[in-house]
Amino acid sequence: MPADTNPYGGVFGGWLMSQMALGAGALASRVGKGKAAVVSASDFAFPGAMAVGDELSVYCEVAATGTTSLTITAEGIARERNGEATIAVSRGTFKFVLLDANDRPRAIAGADG
């Protein structure tokens, strides 16, 4: 939406990062079977521009698993509003820690340690 644009009319990179964090968080909760909190975000790049009105798809995968953590890579792909053309617009890495009912780190089911 227009409120999510930078001063030049393009989609703001911070908005893209937040959408990627939501997608990565959904995967972390599903894989971890519970609450997961993002503890770091790194390696961000914005290789293409996204226009207001384009559709964003976020694709995520688990890149590494620790005792209590998951590292998830995310990629944002924009599809033009009135067509089929797509472009990679963002990518980055998120680290999540799984949390118990008291918001303390907990082991991933089946993790050694």
N, C-alpha and C positions, 0 to 999 in steps of 0.2 A: 504494500500500500504506500501511497505518497509519504506518509509519516515515517516510513522506514528507508528513506533515501538519504544519500549524502548530498552535499551542496551542489553537486554536478548532475543530480537527477538519477544517478545509478543506485542500485540497492546497496545499503550500508553493510559493510563487512561484518560489523558486530551483530546485525540481525541474522546474517548467514551463520555465524558461529553459534548463536543461540539455537537455531533450528537444528544444527548438527549436534549440539549437546543434548537436545531433547531426543533425537533419534538414537544417539549412542547410549543415553541413559535408559531408554526403553529396552535396548538389547542387554545392557548390563543387569537390569532388574530381572529380565526373563532368564538369562543364563544363570545368574546368581540366585534366582528364586527368592527375591526379596528386595529390601531397600538397598540402594546403592547411591553413593555420593561422589560427585566428581571432585578430585583432589588436584588435578593438573590438566592443562591443555597446552599442546605444543605443536610444532611443525606445521603451522598454518600457512597456506598459500591460496591465492585467489587468481587462478590462471585465466579466468574469463569474466566478462561483465554480465550481470543479470539485470534485465529491464523490469520496471514496475509492470505487474500483470503477468509475467512469466510464471510458469508452474515449477516449483522446486521439488525434486525428489532427493532424499538423503539415503545413501547406502552405507551400511556399517558392517564391520566384521571384527571378531575378536582376534587381535594380533598376538597377545600374550596373556598368560594366566599365572598369577602368583598365589600365595597361600590365602590372602584376603583381598586380592586386587585383580582387576581386569583392565587390560590396555586394549582400547578399541579405536580402530581407524574409521574415519568417516569421510565420505565424498559427497558433495552437492552437485547435482546435475540440473540445469535449467532447460525447460522446454518452452519454446516461444509460444506466446498466448494463442495465436490463431494458426498454428502449424505444427509440424512434427520435428523441426530442427532442434537439436539439443547441443549443449555446450557444458563442459565441466567448469564450474564457477568457484568451487571451494574444496579444500581438503585439509584434514588435520587429525591429530591424535589426542585422545582423551584417556586419562587414567581414573578409574573408579575404585573405591574401597567399599566392600559389602559391609552392611551394618546390622547389628542385632536390634532387639526391641529397646535397648538402652542406648542406642546410637554408638555402640562400641564396635570396633572391627570384628568381624566373624569370618571363619574359614569358609571357603567355597566347598560345597558338598563334594566329597571325593578328593579334595586337595590333600597332598601329603603335608605333614608338618604338625 
